[in-house]
Amino acid sequence: MEFLPVSDESLLRAAQVINSGGIVAFPTETVYGLGANAYDSAAAAKVFEAKRRPFFDPLIIHIASVETLNEAANLSLLTEETRLKLSLLIKNFMPGPLSIVLPKSEKIPGIVTAGLPTAAFRFPANETAQKLISLSSGAVAAPSANLFGALSPTRAEHVRDSLGGEVDIILDGGQSQIGLESTVLDLTGGGVKILRHGGAPKEAIENIIGSVQDLTNTENDTAESLSSPGRLKSHYAPKTPLSVFNLEDIICKPFEENSAWLFFDGVSHNAWKSAHTQQSREGAVKVLSPCGNLPEAASCLFEILHELDNSSFAKIYAQFAPQYGLGAAINDRLKRASAL
């Protein structure tokens, strides 16, 4: 395993590894991805093996040019109305934290899509990711660069600690800006459906293309036929048991000396402090955003959970964020981390 800072030389080296069938961890604006040539079934298999990821969970294909969709997707299967919506989504959200499920072309092997006739495509906004994809195959299949079901990585060090020698190269591009995975939007099968909340809020999408159906609860998928990554009931989980509550319920929780507490904002934290006079362990109380800023809270979520998970606490108690904008994605991750 090579751990390399991002540079022109390391990008060329990483692209060569992908082109030769290897796997590379790289930064994006959402979280770090573990990438392989999306046209190479043997390379894609290495991603599943490194992550210990079940083969029924499809991978998202990352591109660095909208024109790649003409090769990797079969857009001829879309209706005229759907193609118009796709065009609006591309114009307003690509590059960015939105993955769009489309009919796949025959060039994408079935292992990448878990045997489904569809694939999710994303054009990341991160410059390093764009350069790597352009220098390599032009289409890189890349889930989050961590062991399956564990906390997502927002730093190269998280990848190293989780996957270590399973990866050929880890490119260190610093901390991820958004800190949550992409929103997954399905344009196949009639209508428009959100399959996973993420960095592109539902409200922003609806402002562009109108009402969309929310299918983010896990009851719509079985483990054997997931239509999108991140839809299993238990996912994004720390090793430390985590429970999530609204503000009123977390304030009512009895104080536990060896537990950690994660609050959405400073107002909530102060309300909890007023109800509990006991002294907490150093580093036991964290706030996602002191001023209640949702983008700041989202960018800090996995970062703080990694820190708490490595601090030998017996439990983590977390507070829900407001259920709008990026708060929906934060709450989705907390629910799945606690398997609610």
Secondary structure, 3 states (H helix, E strand, C coil): CEEEECCHHHHHHHHHHHHCCCCEEECCCCCCEEEEECCCHHHHHHHHHHHCCCCCCCCEEEECCHHHHHHHECHHHCCHHHHHHHHHHHHHHCCCCEEEEEEECCCCCCCCCCCCCEEEEECCCCHHHHHHHHHCCCEEECCECCCCCECCCCCHHHHHHHHHHHCCEEEECCCCCCCCCCEEEECCCCCCEEEECCCCCHHHHHHHHCCCEECCCHHHCCCCCCCCCCCCCCCCECCCCEEEECHHHHHHCCCCCCEEEEEEEHHHHHHHHHHCCCCCCCCCEEEEECCCCHHHHHHHHHHHHHHHHCCCCCEEEEECCCCCCHHHHHHHHHHHHHCC
